[in-house]
Amino acid sequence: MKNTEDLKGSIITPRPDAEVIIPEAVDDASVRQRLLNEYNIEIGSGLELLKGKIWRIGLMGHSCTEENVSLVLKALTSL
């Protein structure tokens, strides 16, 4: 993804554990693997019917800081 505009309108829950629709041209598994390897960020894949269609991103508790949200967005846009 080149920028956060690629994610615009794709957040489908306003909760801290956001579910984000994966853009069609993006490979779910490779993005999640790169986030883990390059940034030590782990995000969940969709379950059952949503597998490969959404990411589950949890930013709750101690990890719910502006710095961590910015890091996740920056990491996603760098891939």
Contacts in CASP RR format, 6 or more apart in sequence:
PFRMAT RR
TARGET T0000
AUTHOR 0000-0000-0000
METHOD contacts of the structure
MODEL  1
MKNTEDLKGSIITPRPDAEVIIPEAVDDASVRQRLLNEYNIEIGSGLELL
KGKIWRIGLMGHSCTEENVSLVLKALTSL
1 7 0 8 1.000
1 23 0 8 1.000
1 26 0 8 1.000
1 76 0 8 1.000
1 77 0 8 1.000
1 79 0 8 1.000
2 77 0 8 1.000
3 77 0 8 1.000
4 73 0 8 1.000
4 76 0 8 1.000
4 77 0 8 1.000
6 23 0 8 1.000
6 26 0 8 1.000
6 77 0 8 1.000
7 20 0 8 1.000
7 23 0 8 1.000
7 76 0 8 1.000
9 21 0 8 1.000
10 20 0 8 1.000
10 21 0 8 1.000
10 22 0 8 1.000
10 23 0 8 1.000
11 18 0 8 1.000
11 19 0 8 1.000
11 20 0 8 1.000
11 21 0 8 1.000
12 18 0 8 1.000
12 19 0 8 1.000
12 20 0 8 1.000
12 21 0 8 1.000
12 54 0 8 1.000
13 19 0 8 1.000
16 58 0 8 1.000
16 59 0 8 1.000
16 60 0 8 1.000
16 61 0 8 1.000
16 64 0 8 1.000
17 56 0 8 1.000
17 57 0 8 1.000
17 58 0 8 1.000
17 59 0 8 1.000
17 60 0 8 1.000
18 56 0 8 1.000
18 57 0 8 1.000
18 58 0 8 1.000
18 59 0 8 1.000
19 46 0 8 1.000
19 50 0 8 1.000
19 54 0 8 1.000
19 55 0 8 1.000
19 56 0 8 1.000
19 57 0 8 1.000
20 54 0 8 1.000
20 55 0 8 1.000
20 57 0 8 1.000
21 53 0 8 1.000
21 54 0 8 1.000
22 28 0 8 1.000
22 31 0 8 1.000
22 52 0 8 1.000
22 53 0 8 1.000
22 54 0 8 1.000
22 55 0 8 1.000
28 45 0 8 1.000
28 52 0 8 1.000
28 55 0 8 1.000
29 45 0 8 1.000
31 76 0 8 1.000
31 79 0 8 1.000
32 42 0 8 1.000
32 43 0 8 1.000
32 44 0 8 1.000
32 45 0 8 1.000
32 55 0 8 1.000
34 79 0 8 1.000
35 41 0 8 1.000
35 42 0 8 1.000
35 43 0 8 1.000
35 75 0 8 1.000
35 76 0 8 1.000
35 79 0 8 1.000
36 42 0 8 1.000
38 75 0 8 1.000
39 71 0 8 1.000
39 75 0 8 1.000
41 71 0 8 1.000
41 72 0 8 1.000
41 75 0 8 1.000
43 55 0 8 1.000
43 56 0 8 1.000
43 57 0 8 1.000
43 58 0 8 1.000
43 72 0 8 1.000
44 55 0 8 1.000
44 56 0 8 1.000
44 57 0 8 1.000
45 51 0 8 1.000
45 52 0 8 1.000
45 54 0 8 1.000
45 55 0 8 1.000
45 56 0 8 1.000
46 52 0 8 1.000
46 53 0 8 1.000
46 54 0 8 1.000
46 55 0 8 1.000
46 56 0 8 1.000
57 72 0 8 1.000
59 68 0 8 1.000
59 69 0 8 1.000
59 72 0 8 1.000
END
